[in-house]
Amino acid sequence: MAAKDRIKHVDTMIGESAVIQGDILLNGDGIIGGKVFGNVVTRSVIRITKTGYIKGDIKASDAFIGGMVQGNVTTTGKIVLQSQSKVEGDLVYHRLVIEDGAQFSGKCDLLFDETENSNTVTDVQNDDTNSEQRFTSD
């Protein structure tokens, strides 16, 4: 894992033996190695370890999934499905990384920046003539 993907400061850690019934609202980065039966929400980074299990939705700035999630995962940044992960639910993200061996069942939705227009593609290279083309849809 690249150094920029590591959590530098962890505010909340839920260990392997923990079982939580109910939603979790975090103010900072978190690592979950136990079981959570409820939604997990943070404006920061969440990491689900290979022993972690979430039955509920996850909302975070970035999510690194190494364990099992049965629910939707929504981020404003990146979702990383690590090699031992299993996700049953929909993903909403700005960037998505799926490592070899990860299991995923659901749909993916790319989150566009407010400044981006999802109906316009510009500066597309034509391989035959190397000329620039612009595509728009009404």
ABEGO torsion letter per residue (X at the ends): XBAAABBABBABBBBAABBBBEBBBBABBBBBABBBBEBBBBABBBBBBAABBBBEBBBBABBBBABBBBEBBBBABBBBBBAABBBBEBBBBABBBBBBGBBBBEBBBBBBBAABBAABBBGBBBAAAGBBBBBBBX
